[in-house]
Amino acid sequence: MAQWIESLLDATDVKPAARRRYISALRYWAAWYDLRYQDVFPLALLPPEPVRRQILEDFIADHTPRFANSRVTTSMPTTMAKRLRMAGFNRGVGCPSASTTAFRYYALKKALGGLGQELSSREVSEELRLLRAQWIAETASAGFRSATPLSSKSVSNALVQSCDTESISGAEDAALVLLCQRLTVRQVMALTFKDLVPGVIRPELKNAGATCVAHLVREPSTELQRYQPTVLYIGWEAETISIWGAFLQEENTRDFDPFIKGPQRKGACRENWARRRFKEVVTRAGIDRATVMSTLSPSWFRHLWEQENRGCTIVRSISKRARVSEPGAFRLIKARGD
């Protein structure tokens, strides 16, 4: 990872749990700038140079959505968009959502603030407001909101990216989305602060060294939860949940306080509140029935994830019970099916 990004973020107040998202956003700026101007990004120089106003305008112009070939795409040249995808950015989408572009814009604003170069908040807000308006107009004319592929990973990426995790409400929304991917709404709203345990994957295991958040489901309500009662979030998912956890720590949250705050009343009131917040995130992310062929509710979202992971979990269970390797368990299942 580029040292210049670390140096820039060290001069800001970005929370450690949110650092990975800012690193990704600044890497995207550098890649876009290199393709756009065939030059090194000004902030990557030593010492860093100011970012000209024209660069910011070109960035917004290139990421303005337009409807073409039955999908919403960016306004940048096709070859440039393809090279960005080859570099690992914007995969699976024809155009980054307005919320994703807004976060990248704010990430640059934060980095420039650490150098003493301030962007006008009024100008930034106005440009992003116009970008969101264009996004709504183009997606509405297309008859659908986004080109989000139908998989739990792509849907969760789209939903979380629409949340501003630097704000309290945005961080809570992102955590709510990821928790609803594995748990029922009732289970999510029953979680307490101490139920989610942060940690790091041990060196001898897969994904060694990665950030993780674990939760033991004491009252499983689905088949997958009964097979695998320990819910484990790894990498960016764990970091996103930890961002909300950091906000709760700053408020001196006690162990038995709810992890998702919501309304103070208990029962159905809190669950209905969670469903409404989830629906607001779906709307903000630009995902609707034309994309997922169904209403994207918390239960649908969890069911999609369980369907994708059920087979792998059953193989592990059979492997453990039969005392054979996982490949051997898979061969047993295949032979039984044949």
N, C-alpha and C positions, 0 to 999 in steps of 0.2 A: 504494500500500500504506500502511496506517495507521501513523502515526509512533509511536503508543503501543506497537505491537508491537515495532518496532525498539528503542525505549528499554528495554522489558522484557528483550528478549533480550541487549542489550548488557551487562546486569547479571548474566548467567548465564555458565556455561562451555560453552554449546552450541557444538559444532564448526561451522565455516563450511559444511562440506559437508552438514550436517544441518539447517541453518537454514531451508531452504525448507519442510521438513515441519513444523517448529514454527510457522512463520508460518501455514501452512494450518490447523493445528490450532487456533491462537488465533483466527483469522478465523472458524472454525466455531463456537467458543464465543460469540463476539460475535453472530453471526447467530442462533444458537439462543436466546440470552438475549433478544435483541430480540423474537423471535417468542413466546417463553414469557412474558415479563413486560412487553412493550411499554415497555422502558426501555433505557438505555445500559448496556452491560456495565461493572461496577465498575472493572475494570482499565483501561478506556478513558478513565476520568475523569482530571482533572488537579487535585490529585494522585490517584493510584490509590487506590481504597478496598478494604478486605478483602472476600473472597468468603465469604459466609455458608455455614455447614454445610448449610442447607436447599437452597441452590442446587445443591450437589454431589449431594445425595440426589435432587433433581428430575431432574438430568441423567442419573443412572443409571437412574431410573425410566422416563424417556422413551425410553431406548435399550435397555431390556430387550426382547428378542425375543419375539414371540408368533406363533402359526400362525393365519393367517386367509386365506380365499379362495385356498387351495391354494398359499400361499407364506408364507415367514417375513417378517414386517414388524416395525416398531418399535411401541412402546406409545404413542407420541405421537399427537395428533390427525392425521387424514389431511391436512387442509388445511395444517397446519404442516409435515408431511413433504414435501408437494408444493412448498411455498414454499422449503424448503431445497434441493430438487433444482433449482428454477428459479434459485436463487442459485449453482448449480454444485457443490453438495455431494451426496454419496451417489447419484450418477447410476448407473443400471444395476443397483442393488441395492435390494431391499425393505427391508433392514435392514443397517446396517454390522456387520461381524463383531465379535466380542468383542475381537479383537486391535486393531482400528481404534479402538474406543471406549476401550480401555485406553491406547493411545498418546495419544489426545486428553486423557485424564485425567492422564497423566504429564506431558504438555506444560504443562498448567495448573499442576501441582505444581512443575515446574521454574521457571516464571515467578513463582509465588508465593514460591519460595525466594529468588529474586533480590531480592524486596522485603522479605525477612525474615519472611514469613508461612509457617510450615511446616505441612504436612499430616501427620497421623500415618501413618507407613508401614504400621503394623499395620492400621489402619482401611481404608486404601486397598486393601491387598492382600486383605483379607477381602471387601470390596464387589466387587472385580473377580473374585475367585474365584467368588462367587455368580453374577455376571453370566455368566461362562464356563459355569458349570454349567447355567444357564437356557438359554444358547445351544445347548448340546449336547442338552438335553432337548427343546427346541422343534424343532430341526432333525431329531432322530431321530424324533419323532412325525410329522413331515411326510414322512418317507421319503426326504429328500434333505438335503444340507448347506447349500446356498446357492442364490441366484438369479443366479449369475454367468453373464452371457451368453457364448455360445460364440464368442469372438474372442481372438486372442493378446493384445491390449491389455488386455481386461477380466480375463483370466486372470492375466496378469503383475501387474496392479494388485492383485488379490486376494492373490496369493502374497506380493508385497513388503510389502503392508500388514500381513501377519501376522508380519513380522519386526521385532523391536525393534532398530533400527539404532544405538541408543545403546550397546548391548552388543557385545562382540567377536563372539560367536557369531551374534547376530542380523544384524550387518553383513555377516559372511561369507556367511550364508545368502541374504541379499538379493542380494549380488553374484553368488553361484552361480546363482540363479534367472535373472537377467538374461543372464548369459553363456550359460546352457543354451538360451536362446531363439534364439540365433543360431549356436551352435557345438555340435559333438558333445561328449559327455562326455569323450572322450579328448583332444580339442583343448582343452577347458576346463582339465583337470587338467595339461596340458602347458604352459600359459601361465606365463610368468615375469613378474616385477614390471616389467621394462622393456618388455614387449610391448605394454602398454596405455599409450597416450600421451594425457594430458589436454590440453585446449586450449579455445579459444573460436572459434566460427564467424566467418569473416571478414565485414566489413561489406557486401561486394557480393553475398554469397550468401544463400540462403533461411535463415531462422532466425538472422539475423545477431545476434551478441552472445551467443548461447546457449552454455552450457557443453557441452562435448563430450568424448568419450573415443573414440579410434580404435585399431583393431587390424588389421594386415595378416595375412590367412590365407595362410601360405606353402605349405601343403599342403592345398588344397581337397579336400573329400571329398563335396560335394554339388553338384548342378547350379547352384544359386543362388550358392554360393561361387565357382564357376568364372566365372560371369557377373560377379559383383561381389565380388572378394576382399577389399576394404576394408570392415570392419565398423565402423559408426559409431553410437555411442550419443549421443543429444542430450537436453538438458533434464534432467528429473527422473531419467531412467535414468542419465545420466552422473553426476549428483550422488550417486545412490545407490551407484554403483560407486566413486566418489571417497571416500565415507565409509570404505569398507573399505580403500582405498588409504592413507587418513590413519592408520588403525590400524597398518598395516604400516610406515609411515614412522616412527611412534613407537617401533616395535620395531627400528629400524635395519635393515630388510630390505635385502638386497643386490639388485642388478639381476637376477641370474640365479636368485634364489630363487623358488619357486613362488608365483604370485599367490593361488591358493586353497591354503591350507596342508594340511589333511587329514592323513592318516597319513604317516609318514616314508618308508615303503616305496614302491616304484615299481610301475608296471604296473596289473594288474587290481585289486589291492587298493585303490588310490586311486580308481579308477573306480567300484568297488562302494560305496565309502564315499560318493562324491558322489551316487550314485543313492539311497542310504539317506537322506541328508540332504535331498535333494529330496522324497522321499516324506514325510518328517516335516513339511516346510513345507506340502505339499499337505494333510495331515491337519490341521495347525494352522489353515490357512486355511478349512477346512470345505468342500472341493471333493471330490466323489467321482464315481463312474460315473453316478449319476442326473443329474448336472449336465452332464458332458462327453460322455456316451454312450460312454466308453472309459476305460481306465486312463490317468491323467494321469502319464505318465512323461516324462523329459527328451527322449527321441526324439520322442514324440508332440507335445510342446510346441513343439519346433523345427520339426517338419513342419507344424504349424498355421501358424506364422509364415511359413514359406517358401511355403506355398500362397497366403497372403494377399498376399505381396509379389512372387511370381514374375512375374506379368503385367506389373507396372510395370517390373521390371528388364529383361525381354525387350524392352519398348518402347524403353527407353533404349539397349540394345545395338544394336537395329536402326537406331535414329536415328543412332547414331555411325557404324555401318558404311556405311549408305546415304547419310550426310551430308545428312540431312533433319531437320526439326524433329520433336519428339516427337509433336505432333498429326498430322503427316504420316506418321510411322511407324505410329501407331495406325490411320490410315485404310488403310495398306497391309495391315496384319494383318486388318482388318475385311473389306476387299475380297477377300483371299485366302480368308477363311472363308466369305464369301457364295458 
